[in-house]
Amino acid sequence: MAALHLAAFGEHGAVVNAIVHDVRPTIPDLGGCSFVAEDGGGVLVGHAMFTTSILDAPARLVPAPC
């Protein structure tokens, strides 16, 4: 999945990978889901993740889980 994020987000791919790495483990306890898409040959071609975390939010809002 990391290679997919690097390809999709270019210079921001490493940041996206870090966010996914930190936030995905919170899904079972805090809610959310993560989906991947594969082509007919089993190659990963897409990823979507939905969580209850708030990213890039002002400090007065509820912080994302650590």
Stockholm file with secondary structure:
# STOCKHOLM 1.0

chainA/1-66         MAALHLAAFGEHGAVVNAIVHDVRPTIPDLGGCSFVAEDGGGVLVGHAMFTTSILDAPARLVPAPC
#=GR chainA/1-66 SS CHHHHHHHHGGGHHHHHHHHHHHGGGHHHHCEEEEEEECTTSCEEEEEEEESCCCSCCTTSCCCCC
#=GC SS_cons        CHHHHHHHHGGGHHHHHHHHHHHGGGHHHHCEEEEEEECTTSCEEEEEEEESCCCSCCTTSCCCCC
//
